[in-house]
Amino acid sequence: MNDEQPLPPDAYGLPALHDGRFSGPREFAGLVRLAFATAAERGWRELILSDGNFEAWPLGERAVAESLHEWSRAGRKFTMLAKSYDEVVRRHARFVSWRRTWSRIVECRSLALVSPGDFPSAFWSPDWVFQRLDTARSTGFAGSEAIRRTALKEQLDECLGKSASAFPATTLGL
Protein backbone atom coordinates (compact mmCIF):
# COMPACT_ATOMS: atom_id res chain seq x y z
CA MET A 1 0.00 0.00 0.00
CA ASN A 2 1.53 3.30 -1.03
CA ASP A 3 0.06 6.72 -0.23
CA GLU A 4 1.81 8.37 -3.16
CA GLN A 5 0.40 5.96 -5.78
CA PRO A 6 -3.25 5.21 -5.06
CA LEU A 7 -4.54 1.80 -6.02
CA PRO A 8 -6.93 1.63 -9.00
CA PRO A 9 -10.61 1.68 -8.05
CA ASP A 10 -12.61 -1.53 -7.85
CA ALA A 11 -16.06 -2.08 -9.36
CA TYR A 12 -17.58 -0.05 -6.51
CA GLY A 13 -15.37 2.99 -7.14
CA LEU A 14 -13.27 2.38 -4.02
CA PRO A 15 -9.52 1.77 -4.11
CA ALA A 16 -8.80 -1.93 -4.50
CA LEU A 17 -8.34 -3.77 -1.23
CA HIS A 18 -4.71 -4.31 -0.34
CA ASP A 19 -3.26 -7.75 -0.97
CA GLY A 20 0.06 -8.62 0.66
CA ARG A 21 2.30 -7.06 3.29
CA PHE A 22 1.63 -3.72 4.92
CA SER A 23 3.93 -1.77 7.16
CA GLY A 24 3.62 1.16 9.52
CA PRO A 25 0.88 2.94 11.45
CA ARG A 26 -0.13 5.10 8.48
CA GLU A 27 -0.71 2.13 6.16
CA PHE A 28 -2.48 0.25 8.94
CA ALA A 29 -4.87 3.15 9.63
CA GLY A 30 -5.52 3.41 5.88
CA LEU A 31 -6.42 -0.28 5.77
CA VAL A 32 -8.88 0.16 8.63
CA ARG A 33 -10.58 3.12 6.93
CA LEU A 34 -10.75 1.32 3.58
CA ALA A 35 -12.04 -1.87 5.21
CA PHE A 36 -15.02 -0.07 6.77
CA ALA A 37 -15.76 1.90 3.60
CA THR A 38 -15.66 -1.31 1.57
CA ALA A 39 -17.82 -3.16 4.10
CA ALA A 40 -20.46 -0.44 3.75
CA GLU A 41 -20.26 -0.31 -0.04
CA ARG A 42 -20.26 -4.08 -0.61
CA GLY A 43 -22.67 -4.90 2.20
CA TRP A 44 -20.53 -7.42 4.06
CA ARG A 45 -22.90 -9.11 6.51
CA GLU A 46 -20.39 -9.88 9.26
CA LEU A 47 -17.29 -8.16 10.65
CA ILE A 48 -14.96 -9.34 13.39
CA LEU A 49 -12.35 -7.01 14.89
CA SER A 50 -9.74 -8.11 17.38
CA ASP A 51 -7.04 -6.16 19.18
CA GLY A 52 -5.59 -5.87 22.66
CA ASN A 53 -7.03 -2.38 23.15
CA PHE A 54 -7.75 -0.78 19.72
CA GLU A 55 -5.52 2.18 20.61
CA ALA A 56 -3.94 2.37 17.12
CA TRP A 57 -7.19 1.87 15.21
CA PRO A 58 -8.83 5.05 13.81
CA LEU A 59 -12.24 4.06 15.17
CA GLY A 60 -13.04 7.56 16.39
CA GLU A 61 -12.59 9.25 13.02
CA ARG A 62 -15.57 10.78 11.27
CA ALA A 63 -14.98 8.75 8.07
CA VAL A 64 -14.99 5.47 9.99
CA ALA A 65 -18.15 6.45 11.90
CA GLU A 66 -19.88 7.37 8.62
CA SER A 67 -18.86 4.06 7.04
CA LEU A 68 -20.16 2.17 10.06
CA HIS A 69 -23.49 4.04 9.91
CA GLU A 70 -23.79 3.15 6.21
CA TRP A 71 -22.91 -0.48 6.93
CA SER A 72 -25.35 -0.90 9.84
CA ARG A 73 -28.59 -2.68 8.94
CA ALA A 74 -30.76 -5.48 10.16
CA GLY A 75 -29.13 -8.82 9.52
CA ARG A 76 -25.61 -7.49 10.07
CA LYS A 77 -23.28 -8.73 12.79
CA PHE A 78 -20.31 -6.89 14.30
CA THR A 79 -18.12 -8.72 16.80
CA MET A 80 -15.32 -7.05 18.68
CA LEU A 81 -12.72 -8.81 20.82
CA ALA A 82 -10.27 -7.00 23.12
CA LYS A 83 -8.25 -7.53 26.23
CA SER A 84 -9.52 -4.17 27.50
CA TYR A 85 -11.93 -1.52 26.16
CA ASP A 86 -10.50 1.34 28.24
CA GLU A 87 -8.72 2.92 25.25
CA VAL A 88 -11.82 2.59 23.08
CA VAL A 89 -13.81 4.63 25.60
CA ARG A 90 -10.97 7.11 26.06
CA ARG A 91 -10.00 7.67 22.40
CA HIS A 92 -12.95 6.77 20.16
CA ALA A 93 -16.05 8.72 21.22
CA ARG A 94 -17.73 8.47 17.80
CA PHE A 95 -17.30 4.71 17.82
CA VAL A 96 -18.70 4.44 21.36
CA SER A 97 -21.74 6.44 20.25
CA TRP A 98 -22.20 4.24 17.17
CA ARG A 99 -21.85 1.12 19.35
CA ARG A 100 -24.58 2.42 21.69
CA THR A 101 -26.93 3.17 18.78
CA TRP A 102 -26.38 -0.18 17.08
CA SER A 103 -26.01 -2.38 20.18
CA ARG A 104 -28.45 -4.94 18.77
CA ILE A 105 -25.95 -5.92 16.05
CA VAL A 106 -22.72 -5.38 18.06
CA GLU A 107 -21.25 -7.97 20.39
CA CYS A 108 -18.20 -7.00 22.43
CA ARG A 109 -16.13 -9.71 24.08
CA SER A 110 -13.06 -9.67 26.31
CA LEU A 111 -10.26 -12.18 26.58
CA ALA A 112 -8.27 -11.19 29.64
CA LEU A 113 -6.00 -14.24 29.93
CA VAL A 114 -3.99 -13.59 26.75
CA SER A 115 -0.88 -11.42 27.04
CA PRO A 116 -0.95 -8.21 24.95
CA GLY A 117 1.84 -9.45 22.67
CA ASP A 118 -0.06 -12.65 21.86
CA PHE A 119 -3.44 -11.01 21.35
CA PRO A 120 -4.57 -11.19 17.70
CA SER A 121 -4.87 -7.81 16.01
CA ALA A 122 -7.07 -8.40 13.00
CA PHE A 123 -10.03 -7.49 10.83
CA TRP A 124 -12.09 -10.34 9.38
CA SER A 125 -14.86 -10.20 6.81
CA PRO A 126 -16.29 -12.92 4.57
CA ASP A 127 -14.38 -11.45 1.58
CA TRP A 128 -11.15 -9.91 2.89
CA VAL A 129 -8.98 -9.85 6.01
CA PHE A 130 -5.91 -8.27 7.50
CA GLN A 131 -3.79 -9.13 10.50
CA ARG A 132 -1.09 -7.17 12.28
CA LEU A 133 1.66 -9.61 13.18
CA ASP A 134 3.81 -6.95 14.86
CA THR A 135 1.59 -4.44 16.67
CA ALA A 136 4.50 -2.24 17.77
CA ARG A 137 5.47 -1.58 14.12
CA SER A 138 1.99 -2.11 12.65
CA THR A 139 3.20 -4.67 10.14
CA GLY A 140 1.25 -7.60 8.79
CA PHE A 141 -0.56 -9.15 5.87
CA ALA A 142 -3.85 -8.54 4.10
CA GLY A 143 -5.67 -10.50 1.47
CA SER A 144 -8.78 -12.17 0.18
CA GLU A 145 -7.47 -15.71 -0.31
CA ALA A 146 -9.85 -18.33 1.10
CA ILE A 147 -7.08 -20.03 3.07
CA ARG A 148 -6.11 -16.76 4.77
CA ARG A 149 -9.73 -15.89 5.61
CA THR A 150 -10.44 -19.40 6.94
CA ALA A 151 -7.30 -19.58 9.08
CA LEU A 152 -7.95 -16.17 10.64
CA LYS A 153 -11.63 -17.00 11.27
CA GLU A 154 -10.63 -20.22 13.03
CA GLN A 155 -8.10 -18.33 15.20
CA LEU A 156 -10.66 -15.67 16.11
CA ASP A 157 -13.40 -18.23 16.78
CA GLU A 158 -11.07 -20.04 19.18
CA CYS A 159 -10.39 -16.78 21.05
CA LEU A 160 -14.08 -15.84 21.07
CA GLY A 161 -14.92 -19.24 22.52
CA LYS A 162 -12.72 -18.46 25.52
CA SER A 163 -13.96 -14.89 25.92
CA ALA A 164 -16.62 -13.25 28.07
CA SER A 165 -19.14 -10.52 27.37
CA ALA A 166 -17.69 -7.03 27.88
CA PHE A 167 -18.05 -3.31 27.09
CA PRO A 168 -21.83 -2.95 27.59
CA ALA A 169 -23.59 -0.41 25.39
CA THR A 170 -25.10 1.21 28.45
CA THR A 171 -24.37 1.01 32.13
CA LEU A 172 -27.33 0.63 34.40
CA GLY A 173 -27.15 1.74 37.97
CA LEU A 174 -29.43 1.83 40.95
PyMOL commands that set and color helices and strands:
alter all, ss='L'
color gray80, all
select helices_A, chain A and resi 25-42+62-71+86-91+93-101+116-118+146-161
alter helices_A, ss='H'
color red, helices_A
select strands_A, chain A and resi 20-23+46-51+77-82+106-110+121-124+129-134+139-143+164-165
alter strands_A, ss='S'
color yellow, strands_A
deselect
rebuild
show_as cartoon
